[in-house]
Amino acid sequence: MKKLHQDTLTATALSWVDEETDAMISPLRPSTSFLRDPNDLDRAGRMFTRDDNPTYQQPEALINELEGGAGCLLFASGMASITSVFHILNPGDHVILPVNVYSGLRDWLNQHGLRWGLEISFLKHYDANFIEKALIPGKTKLVWIETPSNPTWDVSDIAAISKVAHQARALVAIDNTVSTPILTRPIEHGVDIVVHSGSKYLNGHGDVIAGALIVAPGQESVLQKIKAIRNEYGGVLGTFEAWLLLRGMRTLAVRVKTACSNAMVIAQFLDTQANVKKVLYCGLETHAGHEIASRQMQGGFGAMLSFQVDGGEIEAKKIASKTCLIRQAISFGSTETVIEHRAGMEGVDSPTPRDLLRMSIGIENVDDIIADLKQALSYTLEEESEKELETP
């Protein structure tokens, strides 16, 4: 049988059927312990949920198949999957990351990674040339990629970065939460480890906290190390959350494609607005990373975008406060569109521009989303005009 399309893999969840009941939807198995053979207590098999619960198997297998990996592990959260990668490193190891990286990871490294003894380089310009100069042969153990990067959506060349990192014998890990395997399969571009916040597009309904980690073929030993870390640190996913994650992934392909289509239309609309200074969306041909994104992303450019407005932080917050259909909320990847003043969420040391608003585009009717944005943007323009009339 020919290899199935991702649309089919997600919709059918690999077409698994429960062996006991012939149910097409896998059962939830909340048991924490599994019976040992009284005649052979040393036999191999399931022992405890923290090591191996059968509810994990199908979502892990589906994610692994979508990413083209050699194995997948579910985690209690995206941060748990991310930090597990850094826990395979030793004090004194050097890691390289972009400045514009998920703020939760940046904060964790600054608070805990440095205390632990990791040496960290955050690079403003994140391409193969700058990374090659920052590499310390024999010392750099990990190069981290996030593309498009949150929240400015800079694009990095995955294949080029992987090549120079591997020449220095460093592992390459990528956060593929934004692109999802529907748009980008990083292992095909040379990446060793892929992580996801399953709370975002994989689940897609805003009701699960989860993480996932996938390793490339040839990196099975890394998978075993991280599996031991998951068990020993206890960062395991609940069985109900694993079941919900799988349920959400059945619509992953259609959700991502619809949201991407909406995002492109909205980015083009924002690009025409008088009080919008800059639209950050790699689907626009004017975006600096558009050419690379066109090579790496198939079927869309993601559903995340940001835009910067005239008037700085004050006006940005006013615009966000005036949306009605679009909710003011953190996180992303769910069915509904949300907006947030990102720098305010990240804290005083955030490198994010203060005039920037981040949007996660949902699967609503795109005309309704644009109408809401239009009224919010025009409200601030009208307010400015009234101020000018009042000025003596």
HELIX and SHEET records of a PDB file:
HELIX    1   1 GLN A    6  THR A   12  1                                   7    
HELIX    2   2 ALA A   13  SER A   15  5                                   3    
HELIX    3   3 PRO A   54  TYR A   56  5                                   3    
HELIX    4   4 GLN A   57  GLU A   67  1                                  11    
HELIX    5   5 GLY A   78  PHE A   86  1                                   9    
HELIX    6   6 SER A  103  TRP A  108  1                                   6    
HELIX    7   7 LEU A  109  GLY A  113  3                                   5    
HELIX    8   8 LEU A  114  TRP A  116  1                                   3    
HELIX    9   9 ALA A  128  ALA A  134  1                                   7    
HELIX   10  10 ILE A  158  GLN A  167  1                                  10    
HELIX   11  11 THR A  180  LEU A  183  1                                   4    
HELIX   12  12 PRO A  186  HIS A  189  5                                   4    
HELIX   13  13 GLU A  220  TYR A  233  1                                  14    
HELIX   14  14 THR A  239  MET A  249  1                                  11    
HELIX   15  15 LEU A  252  LEU A  270  1                                  19    
HELIX   16  16 HIS A  290  GLN A  296  1                                   7    
HELIX   17  17 GLY A  312  LYS A  322  1                                  11    
HELIX   18  18 ARG A  342  GLU A  346  1                                   5    
HELIX   19  19 VAL A  366  GLU A  390  1                                  25    
SHEET    1   A 7 GLY A  71  PHE A  75  0                                        
SHEET    2   A 7 GLY A 211  VAL A 215 -1                                        
SHEET    3   A 7 ILE A 193  SER A 197 -1                                        
SHEET    4   A 7 LEU A 171  ASP A 175  1                                        
SHEET    5   A 7 THR A 140  GLU A 146  1                                        
SHEET    6   A 7 HIS A  94  PRO A  98  1                                        
SHEET    7   A 7 GLU A 119  LEU A 123  1                                        
SHEET    1   B 5 VAL A 276  LEU A 280  0                                        
SHEET    2   B 5 MET A 304  VAL A 309 -1                                        
SHEET    3   B 5 LEU A 356  SER A 360 -1                                        
SHEET    4   B 5 VAL A 338  HIS A 341 -1                                        
SHEET    5   B 5 ARG A 327  GLN A 328  1                                        
END                                                                             
